[in-house]
Amino acid sequence: MTGNLFWSLVILILGACIGSFLNVVIYRLPRGLSVLRPLRSFCPACERSIAWYDNVPVISYLLLGGRCRRCRSAISLQYPLVELTTALVFLMLFDAMFVARVREGIGHLWTDWPMLAAHMVLLGGLIALSVMDLEAYMVDVRVTWIIAAAGVVAHTVWTPASSLKQSLGSAAMSLPGYGGWIRPGPLEAMVTLAATAGLVLGVLLFMRGLASGPEEVPESDEPAAEDAPQTTEQAVQFALPVRQRGGWHLPVLAVLAVLLVGYAVVVGGIGRPVSLAWLDVVGTERVETSRTGARLLTHPAAIRLGGGFVLCFIALALVASHPQPVADSEILEALEAEAVDARHNALWEFKLLSPAILLAAGAGAVLWWGGPGVQREIAAVLQRDIGGGWRPLLGLATGLSGWIIGGAVGWLARIVFTLAFGKEALGMGDVHILGAAGAVAGWPVALIGFFLAAPLALLAIVVIALRRQSRALPYGPWLALAFLGMCLFQDVFLRYARVRWLLE
């Protein structure tokens, strides 16, 4: 318990500090500024550097009363809220992986920390992308590339024996659950490796076409570079309200910070009434699924993690309901202007993807024709241990398969529905988000999260309507929220679904 409490507090502080850095990313990238120059944060109003003692996450905001020490200009609520949200999400990840232990194949910090680090990169990046998407309808794919690279690297170095029970598509799927991280089989691994090579080949073959092709280069959801806010005066409209009547935001932020510390203490073991792994609730017994579902919902881990997820949804819905009249009008005009060439752009993207599709289909055909013998040989190569239980080829295939399948789900939906309806169905930034999520958390998180995002967005529309606000609603933030939910609950959901299927 003492160890859990120590690491919970470390994760809490780390999350708040990372959230402070994310605020720099959120402010600078849409304005065309360097994230590294200047190194120190500065006040957007007076543009003076902020001293280190005025840059302590959340605490400095409270002590300064939400104002710059030098010019006394009000500071946006966005800064402490992003810091608190990042700290909360990181704590929930630590809780899910190492306390409640609801992710298959993960449970020991000293061996599984690469997965925690990769998921922090994923969800930290998604927080930054969500705020930028809500403010300026922009998804900077440089962030998604960093996330995807972190996922592939983490999986390549993370292949402990505890994560391999269900590796390589094994048929041993006895309840409860697989007992390991979901990894690609030989066929899936070779198809995704071939698709990756095809993507590289497609970019090389059509590089000139990218330069002379449609105006919308698949790198961002922003309407146009010249429309992005470039000055402090223009950027004010994209910030959350800086002050509220009566100054209620300061005590509310203080209460939220205290509650977050309390969450860390509970996760650390003090006041935690049940220490059993949450996954143990769904066992091998043929019990009534309604009784099992009730036990899951009333488990302390469900209350902690579910409560945190609901809080994230409420915060995101309230932020999304904040009017952005200039950005809304610009994105709607851009969508109308691009609708004329939407089908043409989709066909051009399909042409770019054709080498990946052909190579993936060819690899699948060869393995299918080769039969079980060829697949066993490939499985042996993937499983090859080069020392200390490290299987780098298996890990690399795991990360790449998540990236390819996640991106393919989004790109397929984009092309099919764009061709069907003649309007852009899904932004390219959202496709990159799907691929990045798959590279880190696995393709089931990307696949199920893609479908879960739609009802979350619809529910948010209801919240916005109740507040009598009106605005265009980007899809990226709801993808991010859906991925958070799946990172926490995927294996519980899959295991419970298998129990129901077997019983019914």
C-alpha positions as CSV (number, residue, x, y, z in Angstrom):
1,M,0.0,0.0,0.0
2,T,2.8,2.4,0.8
3,G,4.4,1.7,-2.6
4,N,1.1,2.4,-4.4
5,L,0.6,5.6,-2.5
6,F,4.1,6.8,-3.4
7,W,3.7,6.0,-7.1
8,S,0.2,7.5,-7.1
9,L,1.5,10.8,-5.8
10,V,4.4,10.7,-8.3
11,I,2.0,10.1,-11.1
12,L,-0.2,12.9,-9.9
13,I,2.7,15.4,-9.9
14,L,4.0,14.1,-13.2
15,G,0.6,14.5,-14.8
16,A,0.2,18.1,-13.6
17,C,3.7,18.9,-15.0
18,I,3.0,17.2,-18.3
19,G,-0.3,19.1,-18.4
20,S,1.6,22.4,-18.0
21,F,3.7,21.4,-21.0
22,L,0.6,20.5,-23.0
23,N,-0.7,24.0,-22.5
24,V,2.4,25.3,-24.3
25,V,1.8,22.9,-27.2
26,I,-1.9,23.9,-27.3
27,Y,-1.1,27.6,-27.4
28,R,1.9,27.5,-29.8
29,L,1.2,25.0,-32.5
30,P,-2.0,26.5,-33.9
31,R,-0.3,29.9,-34.0
32,G,2.7,28.6,-35.9
33,L,5.1,29.1,-32.9
34,S,8.0,26.8,-31.9
35,V,7.3,24.6,-28.9
36,L,11.0,24.8,-27.9
37,R,11.8,28.4,-28.6
38,P,11.6,30.2,-26.3
39,L,12.1,27.4,-23.7
40,R,10.4,29.3,-20.9
41,S,6.6,30.0,-20.9
42,F,5.5,33.6,-21.4
43,C,2.4,35.6,-20.7
44,P,0.3,35.9,-23.9
45,A,-0.7,39.5,-23.0
46,C,2.6,41.2,-22.0
47,E,4.8,38.4,-23.6
48,R,7.3,38.4,-20.7
49,S,8.8,35.2,-19.4
50,I,7.1,33.6,-16.5
51,A,9.3,32.8,-13.4
52,W,9.5,29.2,-12.3
53,Y,7.7,30.0,-9.1
54,D,4.8,31.4,-11.0
55,N,4.6,28.3,-13.3
56,V,3.9,25.6,-10.7
57,P,0.8,23.7,-12.1
58,V,-2.5,24.8,-10.6
59,I,-0.9,26.1,-7.4
60,S,0.5,29.2,-9.0
61,Y,-2.8,29.9,-10.7
62,L,-4.6,29.8,-7.4
63,L,-1.9,31.9,-5.6
64,L,-1.9,34.6,-8.3
65,G,-5.7,34.7,-8.4
66,G,-5.7,33.8,-12.1
67,R,-3.7,36.8,-13.2
68,C,-0.2,37.5,-14.5
69,R,2.1,38.8,-11.8
70,R,3.5,41.5,-14.1
71,C,0.7,42.9,-16.2
72,R,-2.2,41.6,-14.1
73,S,-4.0,40.3,-17.2
74,A,-6.4,37.5,-16.6
75,I,-5.2,34.0,-17.4
76,S,-7.5,31.6,-19.1
77,L,-9.2,28.8,-17.1
78,Q,-7.9,26.4,-19.8
79,Y,-4.4,26.3,-18.2
80,P,-5.3,24.8,-14.7
81,L,-8.1,22.7,-16.2
82,V,-5.7,21.0,-18.7
83,E,-3.2,20.4,-15.8
84,L,-5.9,18.9,-13.6
85,T,-7.3,16.8,-16.4
86,T,-3.9,15.4,-17.4
87,A,-3.2,14.5,-13.7
88,L,-6.6,12.8,-13.4
89,V,-6.2,10.8,-16.6
90,F,-2.6,9.6,-15.7
91,L,-3.9,8.5,-12.2
92,M,-6.7,6.6,-13.8
93,L,-4.2,4.8,-16.1
94,F,-2.0,3.9,-13.1
95,D,-5.1,2.7,-11.2
96,A,-6.4,0.6,-14.2
97,M,-3.1,-1.1,-14.9
98,F,-1.5,-1.6,-11.6
99,V,-4.1,-1.3,-8.9
100,A,-7.5,-2.5,-10.3
101,R,-5.5,-4.5,-12.9
102,V,-8.2,-4.4,-15.6
103,R,-5.8,-4.7,-18.6
104,E,-4.9,-8.2,-19.6
105,G,-1.1,-8.9,-19.5
106,I,-0.3,-5.8,-17.4
107,G,0.0,-5.7,-13.6
108,H,3.7,-5.3,-12.5
109,L,5.1,-1.8,-12.7
110,W,8.7,-2.9,-12.9
111,T,8.1,-5.0,-16.1
112,D,5.2,-3.2,-17.6
113,W,6.1,0.5,-17.2
114,P,6.7,0.9,-21.0
115,M,3.0,0.4,-21.5
116,L,2.1,3.0,-18.9
117,A,4.6,5.4,-20.4
118,A,3.2,4.8,-23.9
119,H,-0.4,5.3,-22.7
120,M,0.6,8.5,-21.0
121,V,2.0,9.8,-24.3
122,L,-1.2,8.7,-26.1
123,L,-3.7,10.3,-23.7
124,G,-1.5,13.4,-23.1
125,G,-1.3,13.9,-26.8
126,L,-5.1,13.3,-27.2
127,I,-5.8,16.0,-24.5
128,A,-3.7,18.5,-26.5
129,L,-5.3,17.5,-29.8
130,S,-8.8,17.7,-28.3
131,V,-8.3,21.2,-27.0
132,M,-6.8,22.4,-30.3
133,D,-9.6,20.7,-32.3
134,L,-12.2,22.5,-30.1
135,E,-10.5,25.8,-30.4
136,A,-9.4,25.9,-34.0
137,Y,-10.7,22.7,-35.7
138,M,-7.0,21.7,-36.0
139,V,-5.4,18.2,-35.6
140,D,-1.7,18.6,-35.9
141,V,-0.5,15.3,-37.2
142,R,3.0,15.8,-35.8
143,V,1.5,15.0,-32.4
144,T,-0.1,11.8,-33.8
145,W,3.2,10.7,-35.3
146,I,4.9,11.1,-32.0
147,I,2.2,9.0,-30.3
148,A,2.4,6.3,-33.0
149,A,6.2,6.2,-32.7
150,A,6.0,5.9,-28.9
151,G,3.6,3.0,-29.3
152,V,5.7,1.1,-31.8
153,V,8.9,1.6,-29.7
154,A,7.2,0.7,-26.5
155,H,5.7,-2.5,-27.9
156,T,9.1,-3.4,-29.5
157,V,10.8,-3.4,-26.1
158,W,7.9,-4.8,-24.1
159,T,7.3,-8.5,-24.6
160,P,7.4,-10.0,-21.1
161,A,6.2,-13.6,-20.7
162,S,3.2,-12.4,-18.6
163,S,1.8,-10.6,-21.7
164,L,2.1,-13.5,-24.1
165,K,-0.5,-16.0,-23.0
166,Q,-2.8,-15.1,-25.9
167,S,0.0,-14.2,-28.4
168,L,0.0,-15.2,-32.1
169,G,-3.7,-15.9,-32.3
170,S,-3.7,-18.9,-30.0
171,A,-6.9,-20.8,-29.9
172,A,-6.6,-21.2,-26.1
173,M,-9.3,-18.7,-25.1
174,S,-10.5,-20.3,-22.0
175,L,-12.4,-18.1,-19.6
176,P,-11.8,-15.8,-17.9
177,G,-10.3,-13.8,-20.7
178,Y,-7.2,-14.3,-22.8
179,G,-4.8,-13.6,-19.9
180,G,-2.4,-11.6,-22.1
181,W,-2.1,-8.7,-24.4
182,I,-4.0,-9.1,-27.7
183,R,-1.2,-9.7,-30.2
184,P,-1.2,-10.4,-34.0
185,G,-1.1,-13.9,-35.4
186,P,1.2,-14.8,-38.3
187,L,-1.3,-13.8,-41.0
188,E,-2.2,-10.5,-39.4
189,A,1.4,-9.7,-38.7
190,M,2.6,-10.2,-42.3
191,V,-0.4,-8.4,-43.8
192,T,0.2,-5.3,-41.6
193,L,4.0,-5.4,-42.3
194,A,3.2,-5.5,-46.1
195,A,0.7,-2.7,-45.7
196,T,3.3,-0.6,-43.9
197,A,5.8,-1.2,-46.7
198,G,3.0,-0.3,-49.2
199,L,2.3,3.0,-47.5
200,V,5.9,4.0,-47.7
201,L,6.0,2.9,-51.4
202,G,2.8,4.8,-52.1
203,V,4.1,8.0,-50.6
204,L,7.3,7.6,-52.7
205,L,5.5,6.9,-55.9
206,F,3.0,9.7,-55.6
207,M,5.2,12.3,-53.9
208,R,4.8,14.5,-56.9
209,G,1.1,13.9,-56.9
210,L,1.0,15.1,-53.3
211,A,2.5,18.4,-54.3
212,S,0.1,18.8,-57.3
213,G,-2.9,17.0,-56.0
214,P,-5.9,18.4,-54.1
215,E,-5.5,21.4,-51.9
216,E,-6.3,19.5,-48.8
217,V,-3.0,17.8,-47.9
218,P,-3.9,14.9,-45.5
219,E,-2.2,16.4,-42.5
220,S,-4.7,18.5,-40.6
221,D,-8.4,19.3,-40.0
222,E,-7.8,23.0,-40.0
223,P,-9.7,24.9,-42.8
224,A,-6.6,26.7,-44.2
225,A,-3.2,27.8,-42.9
226,E,-4.0,31.5,-43.5
227,D,-7.1,31.2,-41.4
228,A,-5.3,30.0,-38.3
229,P,-5.0,32.5,-35.5
230,Q,-1.6,34.2,-35.5
231,T,-1.9,37.0,-33.0
232,T,-2.8,37.3,-29.3
233,E,-5.8,39.4,-30.1
234,Q,-7.1,36.9,-32.6
235,A,-6.4,34.0,-30.3
236,V,-8.4,35.4,-27.4
237,Q,-11.6,34.1,-28.9
238,F,-10.3,30.5,-28.8
239,A,-9.6,30.5,-25.1
240,L,-12.0,29.4,-22.3
241,P,-13.5,32.3,-20.3
242,V,-10.8,33.9,-18.2
243,R,-13.0,35.1,-15.4
244,Q,-16.4,34.2,-14.1
245,R,-18.9,36.3,-12.1
246,G,-18.1,36.3,-8.5
247,G,-14.7,34.6,-9.0
248,W,-16.1,31.2,-8.2
249,H,-13.5,29.4,-10.4
250,L,-10.7,29.8,-7.8
251,P,-12.5,27.9,-5.0
252,V,-13.8,25.3,-7.4
253,L,-10.3,24.7,-8.8
254,A,-9.0,24.3,-5.2
255,V,-11.7,21.8,-4.4
256,L,-10.9,19.8,-7.6
257,A,-7.3,19.8,-6.7
258,V,-8.0,18.4,-3.2
259,L,-10.3,15.8,-4.7
260,L,-7.6,14.7,-7.1
261,V,-5.1,14.3,-4.2
262,G,-7.8,12.3,-2.4
263,Y,-8.1,10.1,-5.5
264,A,-4.4,9.4,-5.4
265,V,-4.6,8.5,-1.7
266,V,-7.5,6.1,-2.3
267,V,-5.6,4.5,-5.2
268,G,-2.6,4.2,-3.0
269,G,-4.5,1.9,-0.7
270,I,-5.8,4.0,2.2
271,G,-9.6,3.6,2.3
272,R,-9.6,1.0,-0.5
273,P,-12.0,-1.6,0.8
274,V,-11.4,-4.3,-1.8
275,S,-7.9,-5.2,-3.2
276,L,-8.9,-7.9,-5.6
277,A,-8.3,-7.5,-9.3
278,W,-11.5,-6.3,-11.1
279,L,-11.1,-8.9,-13.8
280,D,-11.6,-11.6,-11.1
281,V,-15.3,-10.6,-10.9
282,V,-16.0,-12.3,-14.2
283,G,-14.9,-15.8,-13.5
284,T,-15.3,-19.2,-15.1
285,E,-18.6,-20.0,-13.2
286,R,-21.7,-20.1,-15.2
287,V,-23.4,-17.4,-13.2
288,E,-26.3,-15.1,-14.2
289,T,-24.9,-12.3,-16.3
290,S,-27.1,-9.8,-14.6
291,R,-25.5,-10.7,-11.3
292,T,-22.1,-10.4,-12.8
293,G,-22.9,-7.1,-14.3
294,A,-24.1,-5.8,-10.9
295,R,-20.9,-6.9,-9.2
296,L,-18.8,-5.1,-11.9
297,L,-20.7,-1.9,-11.5
298,T,-20.5,-1.9,-7.7
299,H,-16.8,-2.8,-7.6
300,P,-14.6,0.0,-6.0
301,A,-12.5,0.1,-9.2
302,A,-15.6,0.7,-11.3
303,I,-16.7,3.5,-9.0
304,R,-13.3,5.2,-9.2
305,L,-12.6,4.7,-12.9
306,G,-16.2,5.2,-14.0
307,G,-16.5,8.3,-11.9
308,G,-13.4,9.8,-13.4
309,F,-14.6,9.0,-16.9
310,V,-17.9,10.7,-16.3
311,L,-16.1,13.7,-14.9
312,C,-14.0,13.9,-18.1
313,F,-17.1,13.7,-20.2
314,I,-18.8,16.5,-18.4
315,A,-15.7,18.7,-18.6
316,L,-15.4,18.0,-22.3
317,A,-19.0,18.6,-23.0
318,L,-19.0,22.0,-21.2
319,V,-15.8,23.1,-23.0
320,A,-17.3,22.0,-26.3
321,S,-20.4,24.1,-25.7
322,H,-18.4,27.3,-25.4
323,P,-19.2,29.3,-28.5
324,Q,-16.5,29.8,-31.1
325,P,-18.3,31.9,-33.7
326,V,-15.4,32.8,-35.9
327,A,-13.9,29.3,-36.0
328,D,-17.3,27.8,-36.5
329,S,-18.1,30.0,-39.5
330,E,-14.7,29.3,-41.0
331,I,-14.9,25.6,-40.7
332,L,-18.4,25.5,-42.1
333,E,-17.4,27.6,-45.1
334,A,-14.4,25.4,-45.6
335,L,-16.5,22.3,-45.6
336,E,-19.0,23.8,-48.1
337,A,-16.1,24.8,-50.4
338,E,-14.5,21.4,-50.2
339,A,-17.7,19.5,-50.8
340,V,-17.5,20.1,-54.6
341,D,-14.2,18.1,-54.8
342,A,-14.9,15.6,-51.9
343,R,-15.4,12.6,-54.2
344,H,-12.4,13.5,-56.3
345,N,-10.2,13.8,-53.2
346,A,-11.4,10.5,-51.9
347,L,-10.5,8.7,-55.2
348,W,-7.1,10.4,-55.1
349,E,-6.5,9.2,-51.6
350,F,-7.5,5.7,-52.7
351,K,-4.9,5.9,-55.4
352,L,-2.3,6.8,-52.8
353,L,-3.3,3.8,-50.7
354,S,-3.4,1.3,-53.6
355,P,0.2,0.0,-53.1
356,A,-0.6,-0.8,-49.5
357,I,-3.8,-2.5,-50.4
358,L,-2.2,-4.6,-53.1
359,L,0.8,-5.6,-51.0
360,A,-1.4,-6.5,-48.0
361,A,-3.7,-8.6,-50.2
362,G,-0.7,-10.3,-51.8
363,A,0.8,-11.2,-48.5
364,G,-2.5,-12.5,-47.2
365,A,-2.9,-14.6,-50.3
366,V,0.6,-16.1,-50.1
367,L,0.2,-17.1,-46.4
368,W,-3.3,-18.5,-47.1
369,W,-2.0,-20.5,-50.0
370,G,1.1,-21.6,-48.1
371,G,-1.1,-23.2,-45.4
372,P,-0.4,-23.9,-41.7
373,G,3.2,-24.9,-42.3
374,V,4.2,-21.5,-43.6
375,Q,2.3,-19.8,-40.8
376,R,4.0,-21.9,-38.2
377,E,7.4,-20.9,-39.5
378,I,6.4,-17.2,-39.4
379,A,5.1,-17.7,-35.9
380,A,8.5,-19.2,-34.8
381,V,10.3,-16.2,-36.3
382,L,8.0,-13.8,-34.4
383,Q,8.4,-15.7,-31.2
384,R,12.2,-15.8,-31.4
385,D,13.7,-14.8,-28.1
386,I,17.0,-12.9,-28.6
387,G,17.7,-12.8,-24.9
388,G,16.0,-12.1,-21.6
389,G,12.5,-12.9,-22.9
390,W,12.7,-10.1,-25.5
391,R,10.9,-10.8,-28.7
392,P,11.4,-7.6,-30.7
393,L,9.8,-8.8,-33.9
394,L,6.6,-9.8,-32.1
395,G,6.5,-6.4,-30.3
396,L,7.1,-4.5,-33.6
397,A,4.3,-6.5,-35.3
398,T,2.0,-5.7,-32.4
399,G,2.6,-1.9,-32.6
400,L,2.4,-1.8,-36.4
401,S,-0.7,-3.9,-36.6
402,G,-2.5,-1.6,-34.2
403,W,-1.3,1.4,-36.3
404,I,-2.4,-0.1,-39.6
405,I,-5.7,-1.5,-38.5
406,G,-6.7,1.6,-36.5
407,G,-5.8,3.9,-39.4
408,A,-7.5,1.6,-41.9
409,V,-10.8,1.7,-40.0
410,G,-10.8,5.5,-40.2
411,W,-9.6,5.8,-43.7
412,L,-12.1,3.2,-45.0
413,A,-15.0,5.1,-43.3
414,R,-13.7,8.3,-44.7
415,I,-13.5,7.1,-48.3
416,V,-16.7,5.0,-48.4
417,F,-18.9,7.6,-46.8
418,T,-17.4,10.5,-48.7
419,L,-18.0,8.7,-52.0
420,A,-21.5,7.8,-50.9
421,F,-22.6,11.2,-49.6
422,G,-20.4,13.6,-51.6
423,K,-19.1,15.3,-48.4
424,E,-16.1,14.8,-46.3
425,A,-17.2,12.1,-43.8
426,L,-14.2,12.1,-41.5
427,G,-11.2,14.4,-41.3
428,M,-7.7,13.1,-42.0
429,G,-6.7,14.3,-38.6
430,D,-9.2,11.8,-37.1
431,V,-7.7,9.0,-39.2
432,H,-4.3,9.8,-37.8
433,I,-5.7,9.8,-34.3
434,L,-7.2,6.3,-34.9
435,G,-3.9,5.0,-36.1
436,A,-2.0,6.5,-33.2
437,A,-4.4,5.0,-30.7
438,G,-4.1,1.6,-32.3
439,A,-0.3,1.7,-32.2
440,V,-0.3,2.3,-28.4
441,A,-3.4,0.6,-27.0
442,G,-4.1,-2.0,-29.7
443,W,-6.4,-2.3,-32.6
444,P,-9.5,-3.3,-30.5
445,V,-9.2,0.0,-28.6
446,A,-9.2,1.9,-32.0
447,L,-12.0,-0.2,-33.5
448,I,-14.4,-0.2,-30.6
449,G,-13.5,3.4,-29.7
450,F,-14.3,4.5,-33.2
451,F,-17.9,3.3,-32.8
452,L,-18.2,4.4,-29.1
453,A,-17.3,8.0,-30.1
454,A,-20.5,8.5,-32.0
455,P,-23.0,8.1,-29.1
456,L,-20.7,10.1,-26.8
457,A,-20.8,13.0,-29.4
458,L,-24.6,12.7,-29.6
459,L,-24.9,12.8,-25.9
460,A,-22.7,15.9,-25.8
461,I,-25.0,17.5,-28.4
462,V,-27.8,17.1,-25.9
463,V,-25.8,18.8,-23.2
464,I,-25.0,21.6,-25.6
465,A,-28.6,22.0,-26.5
466,L,-29.6,22.2,-22.8
467,R,-27.2,25.0,-22.4
468,R,-28.8,26.7,-25.4
469,Q,-25.5,27.0,-27.2
470,S,-24.9,26.3,-30.9
471,R,-21.6,25.4,-32.7
472,A,-20.0,23.0,-35.0
473,L,-18.8,19.9,-33.2
474,P,-15.4,18.3,-34.1
475,Y,-15.2,14.5,-33.8
476,G,-11.6,14.3,-32.6
477,P,-12.3,15.1,-28.9
478,W,-15.0,12.4,-28.7
479,L,-12.6,9.9,-30.3
480,A,-10.1,10.8,-27.5
481,L,-12.7,10.3,-24.8
482,A,-13.8,7.0,-26.3
483,F,-10.2,5.8,-26.4
484,L,-9.8,6.7,-22.7
485,G,-12.8,4.6,-21.9
486,M,-11.6,1.7,-23.9
487,C,-8.0,1.9,-22.4
488,L,-9.7,1.5,-19.1
489,F,-12.5,-0.9,-19.7
490,Q,-11.7,-2.9,-22.9
491,D,-10.8,-6.2,-21.4
492,V,-13.6,-6.1,-18.8
493,F,-16.0,-5.4,-21.7
494,L,-14.6,-8.2,-23.9
495,R,-14.5,-10.8,-21.1
496,Y,-18.1,-9.9,-20.0
497,A,-19.2,-10.1,-23.6
498,R,-17.7,-13.6,-24.0
499,V,-19.4,-14.8,-20.8
500,R,-22.8,-13.6,-22.1
501,W,-22.2,-15.2,-25.5
502,L,-21.2,-18.6,-24.0
503,L,-24.2,-18.5,-21.6
504,E,-26.7,-17.5,-24.2
